[in-house]
Amino acid sequence: MEDSNFSERFECRKDLHQYWYSQKTIDFLVSECQHNPEWKVGFLSTPSVFFSLTNPITMQNAVCFEYDPKFDQKDGRFVLYDFNHPENIPKAYHGSFDLLVIDPPYITREVWLKYAEAITMLLKKDAKLIISTLDDNAEMIKELTGCKKRVFRPYISTLIYQFAFYTNYESDGWGRENEEIPKVDAEAEEKRVLKILGLDFD
Ligand SMILES: C[S@@+](CC[C@H](N)C(=O)[O-])C[C@H]1O[C@@H](n2cnc3c(N)ncnc32)[C@H](O)[C@@H]1O
C-alpha cells in the first residue's frame, strides 16, 4: 500500500514473536493473493502481506486480523484478533473469505487448534489457504487443515529454523524453488562436518 519496504516501516516486536518475510517472499504472496482480484482475502497474523498489496480491488476487500494495534490504520480493514479467542471474531466476517494467509506466533498443536477454529469460521466453502509453519508440522497441518507442503518456501533472514509453506491448492509458483534461499553445497557441508569431527584426512 506504500512504496517502501515493509520491514523498514515496521520493526519486529520480539514480545509478539514478530518476524517478517523477506520482501521477495512478500511479493510472491501478494501475487498469489491478487491472482483473482475478486477474491476477498483475510490475513491472520500476516500483516506484511496485507500492507504490501498493490491491487486496489484486492486491497478494498482485504482484512488484517492482528493482535498488534500498531497495524490499525483506522480504515475499517483491521480486526483486533487474539488467536486464543476465535469466538470473538465478529460474525460479519464468518464464511466470507476466498483466501486466508496465516503465520501464527507459535508452532504448537494447541495454537494451531485455535487457528483451525478461526479458519473454519472465516473461510467460504472450498476456499483457499496459505499457511506457514515449521517443516516438521506437515502431518499436523494436513490433519487440521488439509494443506500440503509446497516447494516454494518462505525466506526469513532472522530465523534459524527451516519454515515451509502449506496450501490446499496448487499453482505454478508453489512448484518452484525460492531463489533467495541459500543452496547448501553438499560436498562443502560434508567437509565442514568431517573437519569438526576431526575426520578430514586430506
Ligand atoms: C511469526 S509472526 C508472522 C508475521 C509474518 N511472517 C509476516 O511477515 O507478516 C507472528 C504474527 O502473529 C502476531 N501475534 C502475536 N500474538 C498474537 C495473538 N495473541 N493473536 C494473534 N496474532 C498474534 C504478531 O504480531 C505477528 O504479526
The ligand as an SDF file (V2000), in Angstrom:
LIG
                    3D

 27 29  0  0  0  0  0  0  0  0999 V2000
    5.5360  -15.1950   13.2810 C   0  0  0  0  0  0  0  0  0  0  0  0
    4.8770  -13.5870   13.0250 S   0  0  0  0  0  0  0  0  0  0  0  0
    4.2090  -13.7270   11.3970 C   0  0  0  0  0  0  0  0  0  0  0  0
    4.4400  -12.4790   10.5540 C   0  0  0  0  0  0  0  0  0  0  0  0
    4.5250  -12.7970    9.0700 C   0  0  0  0  0  0  0  0  0  0  0  0
    5.6700  -13.6380    8.8130 N   0  0  0  0  0  0  0  0  0  0  0  0
    4.6170  -11.5200    8.2540 C   0  0  0  0  0  0  0  0  0  0  0  0
    5.6690  -11.3160    7.5980 O   0  0  0  0  0  0  0  0  0  0  0  0
    3.6410  -10.7460    8.2230 O   0  0  0  0  0  0  0  0  0  0  0  0
    3.5130  -13.7740   14.1000 C   0  0  0  0  0  0  0  0  0  0  0  0
    2.4340  -12.7220   13.9910 C   0  0  0  0  0  0  0  0  0  0  0  0
    1.4360  -13.0300   14.9890 O   0  0  0  0  0  0  0  0  0  0  0  0
    1.0500  -11.8380   15.6470 C   0  0  0  0  0  0  0  0  0  0  0  0
    0.5640  -12.2030   17.0030 N   0  0  0  0  0  0  0  0  0  0  0  0
    1.2630  -12.2090   18.1780 C   0  0  0  0  0  0  0  0  0  0  0  0
    0.4540  -12.5660   19.1890 N   0  0  0  0  0  0  0  0  0  0  0  0
   -0.7670  -12.8230   18.6520 C   0  0  0  0  0  0  0  0  0  0  0  0
   -2.0370  -13.2280   19.1990 C   0  0  0  0  0  0  0  0  0  0  0  0
   -2.1910  -13.4560   20.5140 N   0  0  0  0  0  0  0  0  0  0  0  0
   -3.0750  -13.3910   18.3440 N   0  0  0  0  0  0  0  0  0  0  0  0
   -2.9120  -13.1830   17.0180 C   0  0  0  0  0  0  0  0  0  0  0  0
   -1.7650  -12.7780   16.4360 N   0  0  0  0  0  0  0  0  0  0  0  0
   -0.7050  -12.5990   17.2470 C   0  0  0  0  0  0  0  0  0  0  0  0
    2.3150  -10.9950   15.6430 C   0  0  0  0  0  0  0  0  0  0  0  0
    2.0140   -9.6280   15.8600 O   0  0  0  0  0  0  0  0  0  0  0  0
    2.8990  -11.2970   14.2660 C   0  0  0  0  0  0  0  0  0  0  0  0
    2.3730  -10.4410   13.2930 O   0  0  0  0  0  0  0  0  0  0  0  0
  1  2  1  0
  2  3  1  0
  2 10  1  0
  3  4  1  0
  4  5  1  0
  5  6  1  0
  5  7  1  0
  7  8  2  0
  7  9  1  0
 10 11  1  0
 11 12  1  0
 11 26  1  0
 12 13  1  0
 13 14  1  0
 13 24  1  0
 14 15  1  0
 14 23  1  0
 15 16  2  0
 16 17  1  0
 17 18  1  0
 17 23  2  0
 18 19  1  0
 18 20  2  0
 20 21  1  0
 21 22  2  0
 22 23  1  0
 24 25  1  0
 24 26  1  0
 26 27  1  0
M  CHG  2   2   1   9  -1
M  END
$$$$
